[in-house]
């Protein structure tokens, strides 16, 4: 019974890692500009990240290694140094964007300039990591993230036409602005298939001491949890399509995106959007900062983990502290969080082949997954994602320039 309860909690709190500044911004822009036409992109991205998360969890449960640790052991440090540096840069940008998004949410609630909230929010995130356990980070913040279901409720209240929704899950070419459409497609995938999310998932499995008998929990959490989170992103897209689309609003600020809630929630609209944005961004900021400690600890062989006494994991603590301080200082400079988000998403796509390719080797090596190696379907999916990632990596920068 306890495992079933943990599974249910894991599925529900997966919203906390899925719904953040990247998924909210790209979904709102896609819905406002192209209606339901990019629902298929969210569905495809969800399938990819769920499959990769399940594989990362399998490595943790069977091989007792995180993804970063397994890659370091199997391929060596020299192979990992380039993706490691790239991931740290991306995570720094994304953490900056998450703090900025949470600060803008506070501005929408209080009227006080968003830059005044950056450092207090960074300090609050640090306090959560200093005093909290992994269950507090994952379950506590994740449960607060349930407020983002307001996007799903709004979409349901607005009664979208079922036939039009169904057509949105079929890939098609737009009637206008193909370059922008392609850019948002790639951005949705980049915002969803984030390297930090995969390593955070496998590190969390180690923190919770998953074992081989827990593989069914891993599979259910990965697919049902990511699927649950994708419903929120789809709700955001659908709501933006119905409310902002007819007004020809091109979402360039979070204040513009908040207007999608007005027909549904009335005078509470801006506050509810701000709370949803703020909790989603703050939760992601805590996870990204924590993951930086995980990655460095696993790559360099340090002792790591939130379940350990802080004096026993000093380098782990210093790493996430520096990450929060650096991102907070960058955010205070006043960079537009929405633009920083799109930049980090584009760079995520650039390194996607280096993130996915090691899965092909690890998932077929019994030293890491025992008898639970990938079959033809799993290997085929990994090969397809690797090829897709390589193609997107080639086109994402031109699309960023031309369409973003």
N, C-alpha and C positions, 0 to 999 in steps of 0.2 A: 504493500500500500504506500509506503514511504517513497519508493521509486516512482510510482505513478503520480504522486503529488509533486515530486521533483520534476518529473517530465512536464506536467501541466504548467508548473511555474516557469520552467525553462522556455516552453513554447510562448507563453504570454509575454515574458520579459524579453524575448528576442526583438520585440518592437523597439526596445531601448537602443539596440545596436544598429537596427535597420533604418529607422526613421531619424534622420539628422539633417544637417544643413544642405548636404548634397542632394539627397532624395527629395526634400521639400522644394528646393529651388528648381531643379531640373523638371520635376513633375509639374510644378505650377507654370513654368515657361512653356512646356510641351502642350499642356491643356489649353492655355490661353491662346497659343498661336496655331495649333493644329487639331484642336478638338480631341476626339478620342483616338486619333490615328496612331498614337505612339503607345497605346496600351500594350501592344505586342512586345515592345522593347522592354518594358518593365517585367513582363512575364518571362522573356528569354533571359534577362539579367538575373532574375530570381532563381530560375532553374540552374544557371551556371554557378551562382554563389552558393546555393544550397548543396549542389553536388560537390563542390570544392570543400565546403565546410564539413560535410560528412566524411570526406577523405582525410581531412586534417584531424578530425576527431578520431578516426580509425587509427591513424598513426599514434595519437596520444594514448588511446586506450590500450592498444596492443603493444606498440613499440616503446611506450613510456617516453616519448620525445615530442616536443613541440615541432611545428613546421620549421622554424628557424634553426632549432637544434639539429633536426634531422638533415636539413640541407647542409649545414656546417659540417656535420660528421661525414655525410656521403660524398659531397663534392669538394670539400675543403674551403678554407677561408678565402683563397684567391678567387674562387668562383663567386663567392658570396659578397665580396667587398663592393662590387658595382651596384647590385640590387639593394644591398644594405644602405649604402650612401644615398641612393635614389629614394628609397623608402623613407629614410629619416627626413630628407628635404620635403617630400610629399606630406609626411605626417606633420611636420612643422607648419607647413602652409595650411593643411586641413585643420590642425588644432587652432591656428590663428583665426581661420574662418569660423570654427565652432564657437570660440570665445566671442568673436565679433557678432555672430548670430544671436547668442544668448544675451549679449549686451544690448543689441538692438531691441530684443524682446523687452528688456528692462526699461529701455527708453520709451517704448510704446505704452508700457504700464504706468510709468512715472512722469514722463516728460523731461527727465534729466538726460543730457547728452550721453550717447552710448559709450564714448571714450572714458567717461568717469566710472563706468561699471566694469571695464576690462580687468583691471588688477584685482579688485575685490572678488570677482568671479574666479580668476586664476588662483587666488589665495584660498577660496572656498574649495575648489577642486583639489588643491594640495592637502587641505585638512581632511577631506574625505579619504584620500589615499593614505595619509599618515595614520589616522585613527581607525579607519574602516577595515573590514575583512573583505574577502572576495565576494562573499554572499551579499554583503551590503551594496557593493558596487554593482553586481549583476542583478540581484533581485530587488533591492531597495529602489535604486534609481530606475530600473526597468519597470517596476510597478507604477511609479509616477508617470512613466511614459505612456501609460494607458490613456492619458488625456488626449493623445494624438488620434485616438479613435473618433474624435470630433470630425475629422476629415471624412471618415466613412459614413458617419451619421448625416453629415451635410449632403454627401452624394446621394444617399438613400432618400433624404427628404426632398431633393430636387427632382426625383423621378426621371432619370435618364431613360431614353427609349431603348429597350432591350436589343432591338435589331441593330441600332447604331453602335451600341456597346460591343456586340458580337463582331461587327465589322472591324472594330478597333484592334481586335486580336489577330487580324489577318494582315501581314505585312503588305504595304502598298506604297506607291509613290504619291507625293502630295501634288495638289493642283497649283501650288505656288511655292517659291523659295526653297528649292530642293537642297541648296547648300545649308541653309539654317536647319532644315529637317534632318539632314545627315549629321550635322553637328550635335543636335539634341539627342539623336539616337545613340551616338557614341558616348555622349556625356552621361546619359542614363545608365549605360552599361558600366562606364568608369566610376560613377558615383556608387554603384551597387557592389561591384566586384572589387572591393578595396583590399589591398594587402594586409592592412592592419586588422581588419575584421577576421581574416582567416587565421592569422597567428594568435590573435586574442582568443579566438574560439578554442584552438588546440591548447593554449596555455591555461585557459579556464578548465578544460577537461583534466589537465594535470593537477591544477589547484584542488579540484573536486575529487581527485583520485579515481577517475573512471578506470574500469578494468574490462577485460574481454567480454564478460557477461553483460556489460552495459552498452554493447554495440547497438542494441535495438533502441535504447534511449538516445544514443548519438544520432541514429538515422532519423528517428521521429523528431527530435529537436531541430536538426538541421533543415529538414524539408518542411515540417509543419510550422516551425518558428519563423523561418525566412518567408514562407508563404503568408503567414499571418501579417508579418511586417509589410509585405508587398501590397496587401489589401489597403493599408493606410496610404502608401504612395499612389496607388490607383485611385483611391478616394480623393486625394489632393488633385490629381490630374483631371478627374471627372468634374469635380466642383469648379475648378478653374475654367474648364471648357464650357460649362453651362453659364457661369456668371461673368467671367472676364472675356471669353471669346467673342460674344456678340458686341461687346463694347470696344473690341479691337485694342485691348490693353496688352502691351508687350511688357512683361514683368521685368523691371530693372531694379526694383527695390523690394524689400520685404513689406514695407508699408503698402505698396501696390498689391502685393499678393494677399495681404490681410483682407482686402475688400471682397474677396470671394466668400467670406463668411457672413457678410452683411444681410443678404436676403434670407438667410437661415436663422441666424442668432441675434439679429437686430442690434440693440445697444450693447450687448455682450460680445459682439463679434470680434472687435479689435483685441479686447482683453483675452478672449479664449484663444485666438490665433497666437497672440504673444506668449501665452502660457505654454501652448503646444510647441511653438518654436523654441522657446527658452529651455524647456525641460529636455526636448530632443537634442538640442545643441549642447547643453551642459552635460548630459549623460554621455554623449559621444566624446566630448572633450576629456572627461575623466578616463574613458576607455582608451583613447588614443595616447594620452600621457602615460597611462599604466602600461600600455603595449610597448612604448619606447623602452621602458625599464625591462620588460620581458625580452625584447629583441636583443638588446645589448648584453643582458645577462646570459642569454642562451648562446649567442655567437661567441662571446669572449670567455665563456665558462665560469661566470660568476654565480654565486648563490643568489637566488631570486625568489620572489613570491610574497603576496600580501598576507599569507597565513603564518609567516615567520616574524619573529621579533625584529623590529626595525634596525637595531644595532647589529644584527647578524646579516643584514642585507644592505649595508651602507651604500655600496656602489649602485645598486638597484634604485635606492631612494634618491641618490644624487642625480641619477639619469633622468627620472621623471620630474624631479624638481627643476633641473636646468631646462628641460623641454617646456614646462609650463611658464617659467620665467621668460625664456626667449620668445615664445609665441605671444605672451602678454605684452612684452615690449614692442613687438612688431605691430600688434593690433592697435596699441595706443597711438601709433603714428598716424592712424586714420585711414588705412587702406580699406577700400570698399569690400566688406565680407563676401558679397555675392560674386564679385569679380575674382577674388582670391579663391573662392570655391571652384569656379569654372576652370581656373588655371590649375589647381591641384587635381581636379578630375581629369583634365587633359594629360597631365604628366603621369597619372595613374595608368592611363591607357598605354602610354609609351612603354612602360616597364611591364605591362601585363604578360608578354611572352616569357620573360625571365621569371615571373611569379608562377606561371602555370606549368612550364616545361619540367621542372623537377618532380611534379606530381606523377608524370609518366613513368619516371624511374622508381620513385619511392613506392608507388602503389603496386608495383610488380616485383618488389623485393621482400622476400619472406622475413628478412632481418627486421623489417619495420612494421609489417602488417601480418606476419605469421601466415596462416592459411587463408587469410581474408584478402587475397590479392584481387585486383580488378579483373573483370571478365571482358569479353569483347565490347559490351555496351559501354562500360566505364572507360576503357581505353579509347574507344571510338569518340566518346564525348570529349575526353582530354585532348585528343589529336585535333578535333574540330575547334575546340576553344583556343588551342595554341595557334592554329592557322588564322582563326578569326582575330585573335589578339595581335598577331603580326601584321595583318592587313590594317587593322584599326590604328596600330602604332605608326604606320606609314602615313596615314591620311589625317590623323587627329590634329597635328600642328597646322597644316594648311586650312583645315576646317575651322580651327580656332581663330585663325587670322581672317578668313573670309566670312564665316558664319557666326562667330562668337564675338 
